[in-house]
Amino acid sequence: MSAKRRLVDTNLIVRYLVQDHEKHAKAAGKLFEACDRGDVEIVVLPAVLAECVFVLESFYAHPRADIAAALGTLISSPGVQISEAAIHLDALERYRRTKIHFVDCLIAAAARAEDSPVATFDEDFRKFGDVRIENA
């Protein structure tokens, strides 16, 4: 029997991590426990991951290192799927060690993974020594 798939929304992940709404946190916890048992496959869309970073940083004011660690653990869990997991883990690590916006970290991680330059006017990309910038 194949596992059931669930595409998860940002609010479910945030409630699970923050535990600020007892009923929602409990329900989310049950879903993630089912995922850990292999009963359910959880799909995290890249946009959802980016929104989680934004919400945890801006609304909850969590430290970048905590956000990167929690979300990195989540997307590395067996039963959790995200496209190009290695790129997203690299982006979370870049986010953890800099002050650069997560989406820019994601662009940098993808550029590095495929050895492509980034076309941008954002000087922040120059802080990544392993990313080339070419606008023409």
Solvent accessible surface area in square Angstrom, and as a share of the most:
residue,aa,sasa,rsa
1,M,226,1.01
2,S,97,0.62
3,A,44,0.34
4,K,110,0.47
5,R,127,0.46
6,R,103,0.38
7,L,113,0.56
8,V,10,0.06
9,D,76,0.39
10,T,8,0.05
11,N,89,0.45
12,L,49,0.24
13,I,0,0.00
14,V,5,0.03
15,R,60,0.22
16,Y,67,0.26
17,L,53,0.26
18,V,33,0.19
19,Q,110,0.49
20,D,76,0.39
21,H,73,0.33
22,E,151,0.68
23,K,157,0.67
24,H,89,0.40
25,A,5,0.04
26,K,131,0.56
27,A,60,0.47
28,A,1,0.01
29,G,12,0.12
30,K,125,0.53
31,L,34,0.17
32,F,9,0.04
33,E,96,0.43
34,A,11,0.09
35,C,3,0.02
36,D,102,0.53
37,R,159,0.58
38,G,49,0.47
39,D,72,0.37
40,V,15,0.09
41,E,38,0.17
42,I,0,0.00
43,V,14,0.08
44,V,1,0.00
45,L,83,0.41
46,P,45,0.28
47,A,76,0.59
48,V,18,0.11
49,L,0,0.00
50,A,21,0.16
51,E,85,0.38
52,C,0,0.00
53,V,3,0.02
54,F,135,0.56
55,V,36,0.21
56,L,6,0.03
57,E,68,0.30
58,S,66,0.43
59,F,157,0.65
60,Y,47,0.18
61,A,82,0.63
62,H,68,0.30
63,P,78,0.49
64,R,36,0.13
65,A,48,0.37
66,D,80,0.42
67,I,2,0.01
68,A,7,0.05
69,A,62,0.48
70,A,34,0.26
71,L,0,0.00
72,G,11,0.11
73,T,96,0.56
74,L,10,0.05
75,I,5,0.03
76,S,68,0.44
77,S,27,0.18
78,P,112,0.71
79,G,34,0.32
80,V,15,0.08
81,Q,82,0.36
82,I,17,0.09
83,S,65,0.42
84,E,114,0.51
85,A,40,0.31
86,A,77,0.60
87,I,24,0.12
88,H,5,0.02
89,L,68,0.34
90,D,45,0.24
91,A,0,0.00
92,L,4,0.02
93,E,64,0.29
94,R,5,0.02
95,Y,1,0.00
96,R,108,0.39
97,R,130,0.47
98,T,31,0.18
99,K,181,0.76
100,I,3,0.02
101,H,139,0.62
102,F,10,0.04
103,V,82,0.47
104,D,22,0.11
105,C,0,0.00
106,L,33,0.17
107,I,73,0.37
108,A,0,0.00
109,A,1,0.01
110,A,32,0.24
111,A,9,0.07
112,R,109,0.40
113,A,67,0.52
114,E,118,0.53
115,D,90,0.46
116,S,37,0.24
117,P,51,0.32
118,V,12,0.07
119,A,79,0.61
120,T,24,0.14
121,F,188,0.78
122,D,52,0.27
123,E,113,0.51
124,D,38,0.20
125,F,5,0.02
126,R,151,0.55
127,K,142,0.60
128,F,8,0.03
129,G,86,0.83
130,D,63,0.33
131,V,16,0.09
132,R,113,0.41
133,I,32,0.16
134,E,87,0.39
135,N,85,0.43
136,A,142,1.10
